[in-house]
Amino acid sequence: MRVKTIICAALTGNWGTKAHNPAIPMTPRDIAASAYECYKAGAAVVHLHMRDAQMRPTMDVELYRETMGLIRERCDLVINITSSGDHTGDGIGGDEIRMAPFLELKPELGSFDCGTMNWMHASIFTNHPAFLEKLGGAMQRSGTKPELEIFDAGMLYSTFHYLKIGAIRAPLHYQFVLGAAGGMDATVENLVFLLNKLPAGSTWSAVGLNKGQMPIMLAALALGGHVRVGLEDSLHFEKGVLAKSNEQFVERAHRIIVDIGNRVATPNDAREILGLKKRQT
């Protein structure tokens, strides 16, 4: 049996704008259309952020509801939504605002950023311990599996605490995000260090931001992990060349996965790997 590798497409993010790359989808309809193109190219999971009419990040439940509905009309992608907050501050918006999409819409996956960090030498991405405990409870009530986003080693060690107190439950799924200024650099050495600390039975995926995208994707595949790609993580497809679309990243990942002898996981393959309930389409 060939190894099945999950491709997650991170479509929009909180920070890039059309001025940085016109291909970034911003509206529910455009985000859903990009998700469907990524699905056709081989993505099993989509990671969603929403933007308001001024292109600012928002946790507006109705925007998530509309986008998720449009995606589910067309395909059975695993939907993974952020908990990172909205434009009223950094990693903010109030705990209830950040948790509302999980409690109301019950996505299969959701980001659980395991600590506060200085973000890009410009702001603070706030994830207070009390919020993370509440978020873990909200995800358990909604049936959402936490995607434990790890930007540095301290965040990984924090997951052991949240596991011990029951805010999260094993088996755990980790998403290593390397290369953000304020976090760990996107090097193979750093990825291997983090992997050596994982609890037994965990699944994991990795992404390198910007220039780190290819080294970390190739290392993740060589080490038996899953991958995340998309315009949230890199505006450029290669040095000096803006990406044309999210699906362009997915197509490249698909080719590489097949070339190394793995299978590209379907959405239901991803559900089985991650321990999610199989969704009927």
N, C-alpha and C positions, 0 to 999 in steps of 0.2 A: 504494500500500500504506500502510495506517495504521500509525503507530508502535505497537509493542507495549511496554507498561509492566508491569513486574513488581511485584506487591504481596507483600512479606514480612510475615508476622504474627509478632510477638515476643510470646509468650503469657504468660510467667511472670516471668522475670528472677530476680535474686538477693535483692532487697531488700523489695519490697512483701509484705504479709501480708493475711490475711482481715480483720484489724482495720482495715486501710487501705481495702480494697475487697473485699467478699465474693465478687466475681465472679472473682478471680484463681484459675485452676486450679492445684492443687497435686499431686494424685496422678497416676500414669500414666494411669489411665482417664479422669480429668477433662481432663488435658492433651490426650490423644488425641481426646477428644470435641470439645474446643474447636478443635483443628486441623482436624477434619473439617468443622465448621461454617464455619470460615474458608475452607476449600477450596471449599465450596459457594457462598460469598459472593464468591469470585474470587481468593483468595490462591494464589500459585504456590509459595511458599516458606514454611516455618515455622522459626522460630528457637527452639530448645529449651534450657531450663534445668530441672534436676530439684531437688526438695525432699525432705528426709527426713521422718520421722514427726513431727518437731518443727517442720516448715516451714522448716528451715535449708537453705541451698544445699548441694548435694552433687554429686560427680562419679561417683556409684555407677553402675558399668557396667550392672548388672542392671536398674536403674530405666530407664536409657536404652534397654536392649534391649527391655524390656517396652513402653515407650511407642512406640518406633519400630515394633515389631511390630504394635501395635494400629492405628497410623496406616496402615501399609502394607496391612493387611487391608481397608481401606476406600477408599483413594485413592492416587494416585501423586504426592503432594506432594514437592517437593524438601526434604530434611531438612537443616537447618543446626544444628549443636550448638555450645554454648559451650565455651571452654577456660578459663573465668575462675576455676576453683577451687571450694573448698567451705568449709564453716563453720569449719574449723580455723584460719582466718586470712583475710587479705585478698589475693585473687589468689594463692591458696596451695593447700595440700594435698599439696605435693610434686610435682616435675615429672612423675614417672611416673603419679601419680594423675590429673593434669590431661590427660595424653596418652592414657591407657588407652582411653577411649571411641572415639577415632579409630582406634587400632591394632586394636581388637577388633571394632568395629561398622562401620567404613569408611563414614561418612556422606558424602554428596556435597559438602557445604559445612561449614566450621567456622570459628569466629571466631579471628582472629589479632590480638590487641590489641597495637599496635606500640610500646608503651612503658609505663613506670611513671608513675602520676599520683597526686596528692592527690585522693582521692575524696570529694566532697560535704563538704569541710572537716572530715571526721570520721575518715578512715582512709586507708591507702595501698593502692592497687591495684597489686600488684607484678607486673611482667613483665620479669624480668632478661634482659639480652641473651643469656646462655648458654641460658636456657630457650627463648627465641624461636628460636634456631638449632636447638635440638633439636626444637621443635614443628614448624618448617618441614620438617625431615627426616621426622618421623613422618607428617605430612600427605602428603608425597610418596610414602612407602611405602604408605600406606593408600588412595591415590587420591582424597584429599579436597582440594578447592580451597579455599585460604585466603580467607576474607572479611576483608579488612584493615580492622579497626575503627579509626577515626580520631576521637579526641576533641579533639585540638589539632594545631597545625601541625607541631610537632616530631615527632609520630608519623608524619605524612605523609612528612617528610624521611627518617625512619628506614627507611621501606619501600625507598627507593632503595639504602640500604646492604644490606638483606637480599636485594634483587634482585641486586645486584652480586656478593655472595658465594655466591649460588645457594641460599639458604635458602627463597626463594620464586621462582616462575617466571612470566614474562609469558605471556599477557596477564593483567593483574592485575584484581581486583575489589575495589572500595573500598566500605565502609559508613561514611558520615559520621554521627557521633552528636554532635549539638550541643546545648548547654544544660546539660550536667552541671557542677555547681560544681567548679571545679578544672580545667576544660577551656574550650574556646572557647564563647562565647555563641551562642545560636541566632538568628543574624541572616543575612539574605540577603547582606549584604556579606561576612561570613566564609565563607559557602558559595561564593560566586563566587571569592574569593581562593584557596580550596583547589582548586577546579576548574581554575583557571589553572595549577596546578602538576602536574597529573596526567600520567603518562607516556602517550604516544600509544598508542591501542588499548585503553586501560583502560575497563572498565565501572564504573558507580557507582550508589549508592543513598544516600538521605539520610533522616534523622529528626531532628526537634526534640523535645526532652523537654518534657513538661508544657506550659506556655503556648506553647512554640515549635513545637508539633506542626503546627498549620495553616499558619503562615507558611513553614516549611521544606518541608512537603509541597507547597504550591502553587508555591514557588520551584523545587523539584526538578523538578516536572512542566513548568514553563515552560522550564527549562533542558535538558530532554531526558533526565532521569535516571529512576531507579526509586525506589520509596518503601517505607518500613517503618512499620508502625503496630502498636498493641497495648498491652496492659496492662503489659508490662514498661516501656514508655516513658512512659506517662501513665495515671494512675488515673482521670482525669476526661475525659469526652467533650467537655465544654465548661466554661467557667468556673463553678465551684460545683456542677456536676452530675457525679456519679460515673458512669463507664461501666458499662453493663449486661453487656457481654461483649466478647471480642476481635472477634467477627464484626461487631459494631456499627461498629468502626473500619474494618474491611475493606469493609463495605457502603458507607460514606461515600466511601472512596478509590475504589471501583469507580465510583460515580456520577460523581465528578469527572473521572476518567480518560475515561469515555465522553463526558461533556459537552464536553471540550476536543477531542474528535475522535480520541482514541487508542483502541487495543484493549487490553483487559486480558489480559495474557499467561497462557497455560496453563502447567502445570508443564513440559511438553515444550518449549513456547516458551522458558521460562526456561532450560532445559538448553541449548538452541541458542544463546541470547544469551550465556550464561556459559561456553560451551565445555565443558559436562558431557556425559557419555554418556547418550543417550536411554534411559530406563528402560522396559522392557516391563511392562505391567500385565495 
